[in-house]
Amino acid sequence: MALTALQQLQLNLNEAEYPYFTDEQLNSYLEMYGNNVLLASWRLCLVKASTDDEIKVGSIEVSSSNSDYWNNLAAMYKTDYEAQQAIVTGGTSGYRTSMRRSDRQ
């Protein structure tokens, strides 16, 4: 059984263990990023990394350094997204030059 884009995004963001986004929010992000799961995963990992990673319950405070985890995960999805885009665009950046050799060779 193939996963839907939403299910893939939830897995990539580890939403079962670290819930942060609602399904509606994830669907909105997927729509915003052209239904590209890798792009959405990359950007949303950065969002998770930038959130306050301090938990306070009553007088108990716990600081966590999960931002490194999310930044590393974001870097992985960025690499995968860029590789995907290189395949889609034929591996070129689209740069063309009009410069010619001066010795006409």
C-alpha positions in Angstrom: 0.0 0.0 0.0 1.4 3.3 -1.1 1.6 6.2 1.4 -0.2 9.4 0.7 1.9 12.7 0.6 0.5 13.6 4.0 1.5 10.2 5.5 5.0 10.5 4.0 5.4 14.0 5.5 4.2 12.8 8.9 6.8 10.0 8.8 9.6 12.4 7.7 8.7 14.8 10.4 8.4 12.0 13.0 5.0 13.4 14.0 4.0 10.2 15.8 6.8 10.8 18.4 7.2 14.6 18.2 3.8 16.0 17.3 3.9 19.7 16.3 1.6 20.2 13.3 -2.0 19.4 12.7 -3.1 17.4 9.7 -4.7 20.6 8.3 -1.4 22.5 8.7 0.6 19.8 7.0 -1.9 19.6 4.1 -1.6 23.4 3.8 2.2 23.2 3.7 2.0 20.4 1.1 -0.2 22.6 -1.1 2.1 25.6 -0.6 5.1 23.6 -1.7 3.5 22.1 -4.7 2.8 18.7 -3.0 6.6 18.1 -2.9 7.2 16.0 0.3 10.9 16.5 0.3 10.7 20.3 0.1 8.0 20.4 2.8 10.0 18.1 5.0 13.1 20.2 4.6 11.3 23.5 5.5 9.2 22.1 8.3 12.2 20.5 10.0 13.7 23.9 10.1 10.5 25.2 11.7 10.7 22.5 14.3 14.4 23.3 14.9 13.6 27.0 15.5 10.9 26.4 18.1 11.4 26.8 21.8 13.0 23.6 23.0 12.4 24.2 26.7 9.6 22.3 28.5 8.2 23.8 31.7 5.7 21.9 33.9 5.1 23.7 37.2 8.5 24.2 38.8 10.2 21.7 36.7 12.2 22.9 33.6 13.8 20.7 31.0 15.9 22.1 28.2 16.5 19.9 25.3 18.8 20.2 22.3 16.5 18.8 19.7 17.4 21.6 17.4 20.5 19.8 16.3 18.4 16.7 15.4 15.9 18.8 13.3 18.7 20.8 11.6 20.5 17.6 10.6 17.3 16.1 9.4 16.5 19.3 7.4 20.0 19.1 5.8 19.3 15.6 4.7 16.0 16.5 3.2 17.5 19.5 1.5 20.1 17.3 -0.1 17.5 14.9 -1.3 15.3 17.7 -2.6 18.2 19.2 -4.5 19.1 15.8 -6.0 15.5 15.4 -7.1 15.4 18.8 -8.7 18.7 18.1 -10.5 17.0 15.0 -12.1 13.9 17.0 -13.0 15.8 19.9 -14.6 18.4 17.6 -16.3 21.1 18.6 -13.9 21.6 22.1 -15.2 21.1 25.3 -13.4 19.9 27.0 -16.5 22.9 29.4 -16.7 23.8 30.4 -20.2 26.5 32.7 -21.3 26.8 34.8 -24.4 30.6 35.2 -24.0 32.8 34.0 -26.8 36.5 33.4 -27.1 38.4 36.5 -28.3 40.6 34.4 -30.6 37.5 33.0 -32.3 38.3 29.3 -31.6 
